[in-house]
Amino acid sequence: MLDESRPRRSWTRVEKAAITAQVGVDGATLFDVAQSHGVGRYLLKRWMAQYCESNTSENTLAPIFVPVVVTDPEPSGPAVIEVGLGNGRSLRVSSDLSDAQVRRFIGLVEAT
């Protein structure tokens, strides 16, 4: 049943992508994001499925590393780095791991 008290909203592809990207950020659930934007959960799920299917190239699915700022210039040993993942989980890894090892761990955690 349609809610006729609210006018039907049209979303651009950019808006849909921005909204779907919010799921999992700072623990935001699909329900939280849908509710904050006034869209249904099933509509948001459909948008997520569309963007996941259309973005299946190897480059799109690869983890992206960003620069970090080191606050303690002389750590006494390997530091623990916390990596925020797209699925809302976080992964803690040792700073002495290679990029390839970190990518592998990220892939394993996101696959489960």
mmCIF file of the C-alpha atoms, coordinates in Angstrom:
data_MODEL
# 
_entry.id   MODEL 
# 
loop_
_atom_site.group_PDB 
_atom_site.id 
_atom_site.type_symbol 
_atom_site.label_atom_id 
_atom_site.label_alt_id 
_atom_site.label_comp_id 
_atom_site.label_asym_id 
_atom_site.label_entity_id 
_atom_site.label_seq_id 
_atom_site.pdbx_PDB_ins_code 
_atom_site.Cartn_x 
_atom_site.Cartn_y 
_atom_site.Cartn_z 
_atom_site.occupancy 
_atom_site.B_iso_or_equiv 
_atom_site.pdbx_formal_charge 
_atom_site.auth_seq_id 
_atom_site.auth_comp_id 
_atom_site.auth_asym_id 
_atom_site.auth_atom_id 
_atom_site.pdbx_PDB_model_num 
ATOM 1   C CA . MET A 1 1   ? 0.000  0.000   0.000   1.00 0.00 ? 1   MET A CA 1 
ATOM 2   C CA . LEU A 1 2   ? 1.364  3.403   -0.969  1.00 0.00 ? 2   LEU A CA 1 
ATOM 3   C CA . ASP A 1 3   ? 1.557  6.223   1.523   1.00 0.00 ? 3   ASP A CA 1 
ATOM 4   C CA . GLU A 1 4   ? -0.294 8.954   -0.367  1.00 0.00 ? 4   GLU A CA 1 
ATOM 5   C CA . SER A 1 5   ? 0.450  11.570  2.305   1.00 0.00 ? 5   SER A CA 1 
ATOM 6   C CA . ARG A 1 6   ? 4.052  11.719  1.056   1.00 0.00 ? 6   ARG A CA 1 
ATOM 7   C CA . PRO A 1 7   ? 4.936  12.665  -2.506  1.00 0.00 ? 7   PRO A CA 1 
ATOM 8   C CA . ARG A 1 8   ? 6.896  10.071  -4.455  1.00 0.00 ? 8   ARG A CA 1 
ATOM 9   C CA . ARG A 1 9   ? 10.613 10.886  -4.446  1.00 0.00 ? 9   ARG A CA 1 
ATOM 10  C CA . SER A 1 10  ? 12.970 10.446  -7.394  1.00 0.00 ? 10  SER A CA 1 
ATOM 11  C CA . TRP A 1 11  ? 16.629 9.688   -6.608  1.00 0.00 ? 11  TRP A CA 1 
ATOM 12  C CA . THR A 1 12  ? 19.594 10.202  -8.921  1.00 0.00 ? 12  THR A CA 1 
ATOM 13  C CA . ARG A 1 13  ? 22.210 7.473   -9.373  1.00 0.00 ? 13  ARG A CA 1 
ATOM 14  C CA . VAL A 1 14  ? 24.685 9.604   -7.403  1.00 0.00 ? 14  VAL A CA 1 
ATOM 15  C CA . GLU A 1 15  ? 22.225 9.966   -4.518  1.00 0.00 ? 15  GLU A CA 1 
ATOM 16  C CA . LYS A 1 16  ? 21.499 6.221   -4.527  1.00 0.00 ? 16  LYS A CA 1 
ATOM 17  C CA . ALA A 1 17  ? 25.216 5.420   -4.478  1.00 0.00 ? 17  ALA A CA 1 
ATOM 18  C CA . ALA A 1 18  ? 25.817 7.869   -1.639  1.00 0.00 ? 18  ALA A CA 1 
ATOM 19  C CA . ILE A 1 19  ? 22.940 6.450   0.398   1.00 0.00 ? 19  ILE A CA 1 
ATOM 20  C CA . THR A 1 20  ? 23.952 2.808   -0.118  1.00 0.00 ? 20  THR A CA 1 
ATOM 21  C CA . ALA A 1 21  ? 27.541 3.658   0.828   1.00 0.00 ? 21  ALA A CA 1 
ATOM 22  C CA . GLN A 1 22  ? 26.329 4.690   4.300   1.00 0.00 ? 22  GLN A CA 1 
ATOM 23  C CA . VAL A 1 23  ? 25.361 1.119   5.244   1.00 0.00 ? 23  VAL A CA 1 
ATOM 24  C CA . GLY A 1 24  ? 27.979 -0.239  7.629   1.00 0.00 ? 24  GLY A CA 1 
ATOM 25  C CA . VAL A 1 25  ? 29.654 3.113   8.287   1.00 0.00 ? 25  VAL A CA 1 
ATOM 26  C CA . ASP A 1 26  ? 29.989 3.695   12.037  1.00 0.00 ? 26  ASP A CA 1 
ATOM 27  C CA . GLY A 1 27  ? 27.781 0.644   12.594  1.00 0.00 ? 27  GLY A CA 1 
ATOM 28  C CA . ALA A 1 28  ? 24.820 1.985   10.599  1.00 0.00 ? 28  ALA A CA 1 
ATOM 29  C CA . THR A 1 29  ? 22.487 -0.842  9.647   1.00 0.00 ? 29  THR A CA 1 
ATOM 30  C CA . LEU A 1 30  ? 20.452 -1.072  6.472   1.00 0.00 ? 30  LEU A CA 1 
ATOM 31  C CA . PHE A 1 31  ? 17.362 -0.245  8.529   1.00 0.00 ? 31  PHE A CA 1 
ATOM 32  C CA . ASP A 1 32  ? 19.030 2.849   10.069  1.00 0.00 ? 32  ASP A CA 1 
ATOM 33  C CA . VAL A 1 33  ? 20.072 4.225   6.682   1.00 0.00 ? 33  VAL A CA 1 
ATOM 34  C CA . ALA A 1 34  ? 16.707 3.506   5.067   1.00 0.00 ? 34  ALA A CA 1 
ATOM 35  C CA . GLN A 1 35  ? 14.849 5.177   7.911   1.00 0.00 ? 35  GLN A CA 1 
ATOM 36  C CA . SER A 1 36  ? 17.111 8.252   7.960   1.00 0.00 ? 36  SER A CA 1 
ATOM 37  C CA . HIS A 1 37  ? 16.447 8.851   4.246   1.00 0.00 ? 37  HIS A CA 1 
ATOM 38  C CA . GLY A 1 38  ? 12.766 7.964   4.272   1.00 0.00 ? 38  GLY A CA 1 
ATOM 39  C CA . VAL A 1 39  ? 13.071 4.968   1.955   1.00 0.00 ? 39  VAL A CA 1 
ATOM 40  C CA . GLY A 1 40  ? 11.971 1.395   2.446   1.00 0.00 ? 40  GLY A CA 1 
ATOM 41  C CA . ARG A 1 41  ? 14.438 -1.302  3.466   1.00 0.00 ? 41  ARG A CA 1 
ATOM 42  C CA . TYR A 1 42  ? 13.590 -3.369  0.421   1.00 0.00 ? 42  TYR A CA 1 
ATOM 43  C CA . LEU A 1 43  ? 14.170 -0.429  -1.916  1.00 0.00 ? 43  LEU A CA 1 
ATOM 44  C CA . LEU A 1 44  ? 17.563 0.164   -0.311  1.00 0.00 ? 44  LEU A CA 1 
ATOM 45  C CA . LYS A 1 45  ? 18.377 -3.567  -0.668  1.00 0.00 ? 45  LYS A CA 1 
ATOM 46  C CA . ARG A 1 46  ? 17.461 -3.371  -4.355  1.00 0.00 ? 46  ARG A CA 1 
ATOM 47  C CA . TRP A 1 47  ? 19.716 -0.324  -4.833  1.00 0.00 ? 47  TRP A CA 1 
ATOM 48  C CA . MET A 1 48  ? 22.578 -2.156  -3.120  1.00 0.00 ? 48  MET A CA 1 
ATOM 49  C CA . ALA A 1 49  ? 22.082 -5.204  -5.353  1.00 0.00 ? 49  ALA A CA 1 
ATOM 50  C CA . GLN A 1 50  ? 22.086 -3.002  -8.465  1.00 0.00 ? 50  GLN A CA 1 
ATOM 51  C CA . TYR A 1 51  ? 25.314 -1.278  -7.503  1.00 0.00 ? 51  TYR A CA 1 
ATOM 52  C CA . CYS A 1 52  ? 27.011 -4.528  -6.471  1.00 0.00 ? 52  CYS A CA 1 
ATOM 53  C CA . GLU A 1 53  ? 26.090 -6.206  -9.762  1.00 0.00 ? 53  GLU A CA 1 
ATOM 54  C CA . SER A 1 54  ? 27.185 -3.242  -11.875 1.00 0.00 ? 54  SER A CA 1 
ATOM 55  C CA . ASN A 1 55  ? 30.496 -2.825  -10.030 1.00 0.00 ? 55  ASN A CA 1 
ATOM 56  C CA . THR A 1 56  ? 32.034 -6.261  -10.351 1.00 0.00 ? 56  THR A CA 1 
ATOM 57  C CA . SER A 1 57  ? 35.338 -5.283  -11.949 1.00 0.00 ? 57  SER A CA 1 
ATOM 58  C CA . GLU A 1 58  ? 38.515 -6.419  -10.180 1.00 0.00 ? 58  GLU A CA 1 
ATOM 59  C CA . ASN A 1 59  ? 39.523 -2.817  -9.401  1.00 0.00 ? 59  ASN A CA 1 
ATOM 60  C CA . THR A 1 60  ? 36.196 -1.941  -7.775  1.00 0.00 ? 60  THR A CA 1 
ATOM 61  C CA . LEU A 1 61  ? 36.268 -4.861  -5.353  1.00 0.00 ? 61  LEU A CA 1 
ATOM 62  C CA . ALA A 1 62  ? 39.908 -4.465  -4.304  1.00 0.00 ? 62  ALA A CA 1 
ATOM 63  C CA . PRO A 1 63  ? 40.586 -2.875  -0.914  1.00 0.00 ? 63  PRO A CA 1 
ATOM 64  C CA . ILE A 1 64  ? 41.591 0.757   -1.049  1.00 0.00 ? 64  ILE A CA 1 
ATOM 65  C CA . PHE A 1 65  ? 44.374 1.916   1.233   1.00 0.00 ? 65  PHE A CA 1 
ATOM 66  C CA . VAL A 1 66  ? 44.412 5.486   2.498   1.00 0.00 ? 66  VAL A CA 1 
ATOM 67  C CA . PRO A 1 67  ? 47.231 7.466   4.127   1.00 0.00 ? 67  PRO A CA 1 
ATOM 68  C CA . VAL A 1 68  ? 47.429 7.425   7.911   1.00 0.00 ? 68  VAL A CA 1 
ATOM 69  C CA . VAL A 1 69  ? 48.990 9.799   10.408  1.00 0.00 ? 69  VAL A CA 1 
ATOM 70  C CA . VAL A 1 70  ? 51.388 8.251   12.933  1.00 0.00 ? 70  VAL A CA 1 
ATOM 71  C CA . THR A 1 71  ? 50.934 9.853   16.342  1.00 0.00 ? 71  THR A CA 1 
ATOM 72  C CA . ASP A 1 72  ? 53.785 8.019   18.084  1.00 0.00 ? 72  ASP A CA 1 
ATOM 73  C CA . PRO A 1 73  ? 56.891 8.436   15.894  1.00 0.00 ? 73  PRO A CA 1 
ATOM 74  C CA . GLU A 1 74  ? 58.932 5.809   17.755  1.00 0.00 ? 74  GLU A CA 1 
ATOM 75  C CA . PRO A 1 75  ? 56.796 2.827   18.721  1.00 0.00 ? 75  PRO A CA 1 
ATOM 76  C CA . SER A 1 76  ? 58.486 0.205   20.866  1.00 0.00 ? 76  SER A CA 1 
ATOM 77  C CA . GLY A 1 77  ? 57.457 -2.596  18.484  1.00 0.00 ? 77  GLY A CA 1 
ATOM 78  C CA . PRO A 1 78  ? 54.917 -3.383  15.807  1.00 0.00 ? 78  PRO A CA 1 
ATOM 79  C CA . ALA A 1 79  ? 51.787 -1.290  16.237  1.00 0.00 ? 79  ALA A CA 1 
ATOM 80  C CA . VAL A 1 80  ? 48.247 -2.590  15.980  1.00 0.00 ? 80  VAL A CA 1 
ATOM 81  C CA . ILE A 1 81  ? 46.290 -1.016  13.132  1.00 0.00 ? 81  ILE A CA 1 
ATOM 82  C CA . GLU A 1 82  ? 42.488 -1.154  13.071  1.00 0.00 ? 82  GLU A CA 1 
ATOM 83  C CA . VAL A 1 83  ? 40.987 -1.321  9.592   1.00 0.00 ? 83  VAL A CA 1 
ATOM 84  C CA . GLY A 1 84  ? 37.314 -0.371  9.106   1.00 0.00 ? 84  GLY A CA 1 
ATOM 85  C CA . LEU A 1 85  ? 35.673 -2.628  6.523   1.00 0.00 ? 85  LEU A CA 1 
ATOM 86  C CA . GLY A 1 86  ? 32.781 -1.915  4.192   1.00 0.00 ? 86  GLY A CA 1 
ATOM 87  C CA . ASN A 1 87  ? 30.564 -4.520  5.856   1.00 0.00 ? 87  ASN A CA 1 
ATOM 88  C CA . GLY A 1 88  ? 30.682 -2.686  9.197   1.00 0.00 ? 88  GLY A CA 1 
ATOM 89  C CA . ARG A 1 89  ? 33.270 -4.982  10.759  1.00 0.00 ? 89  ARG A CA 1 
ATOM 90  C CA . SER A 1 90  ? 36.754 -3.957  11.787  1.00 0.00 ? 90  SER A CA 1 
ATOM 91  C CA . LEU A 1 91  ? 39.993 -5.878  11.539  1.00 0.00 ? 91  LEU A CA 1 
ATOM 92  C CA . ARG A 1 92  ? 43.041 -5.360  13.747  1.00 0.00 ? 92  ARG A CA 1 
ATOM 93  C CA . VAL A 1 93  ? 46.369 -6.221  12.157  1.00 0.00 ? 93  VAL A CA 1 
ATOM 94  C CA . SER A 1 94  ? 50.007 -5.828  13.070  1.00 0.00 ? 94  SER A CA 1 
ATOM 95  C CA . SER A 1 95  ? 51.912 -3.016  11.360  1.00 0.00 ? 95  SER A CA 1 
ATOM 96  C CA . ASP A 1 96  ? 54.656 -5.420  10.334  1.00 0.00 ? 96  ASP A CA 1 
ATOM 97  C CA . LEU A 1 97  ? 52.370 -7.258  7.864   1.00 0.00 ? 97  LEU A CA 1 
ATOM 98  C CA . SER A 1 98  ? 52.804 -6.626  4.145   1.00 0.00 ? 98  SER A CA 1 
ATOM 99  C CA . ASP A 1 99  ? 50.097 -4.960  2.049   1.00 0.00 ? 99  ASP A CA 1 
ATOM 100 C CA . ALA A 1 100 ? 49.433 -8.317  0.379   1.00 0.00 ? 100 ALA A CA 1 
ATOM 101 C CA . GLN A 1 101 ? 48.883 -10.015 3.743   1.00 0.00 ? 101 GLN A CA 1 
ATOM 102 C CA . VAL A 1 102 ? 46.516 -7.282  4.906   1.00 0.00 ? 102 VAL A CA 1 
ATOM 103 C CA . ARG A 1 103 ? 44.564 -7.502  1.621   1.00 0.00 ? 103 ARG A CA 1 
ATOM 104 C CA . ARG A 1 104 ? 44.258 -11.263 2.075   1.00 0.00 ? 104 ARG A CA 1 
ATOM 105 C CA . PHE A 1 105 ? 42.931 -10.887 5.626   1.00 0.00 ? 105 PHE A CA 1 
ATOM 106 C CA . ILE A 1 106 ? 40.458 -8.231  4.479   1.00 0.00 ? 106 ILE A CA 1 
ATOM 107 C CA . GLY A 1 107 ? 39.234 -10.547 1.721   1.00 0.00 ? 107 GLY A CA 1 
ATOM 108 C CA . LEU A 1 108 ? 38.778 -13.397 4.156   1.00 0.00 ? 108 LEU A CA 1 
ATOM 109 C CA . VAL A 1 109 ? 36.892 -11.320 6.708   1.00 0.00 ? 109 VAL A CA 1 
ATOM 110 C CA . GLU A 1 110 ? 34.613 -9.692  4.113   1.00 0.00 ? 110 GLU A CA 1 
ATOM 111 C CA . ALA A 1 111 ? 33.828 -13.093 2.551   1.00 0.00 ? 111 ALA A CA 1 
ATOM 112 C CA . THR A 1 112 ? 32.401 -14.478 5.812   1.00 0.00 ? 112 THR A CA 1 
# 
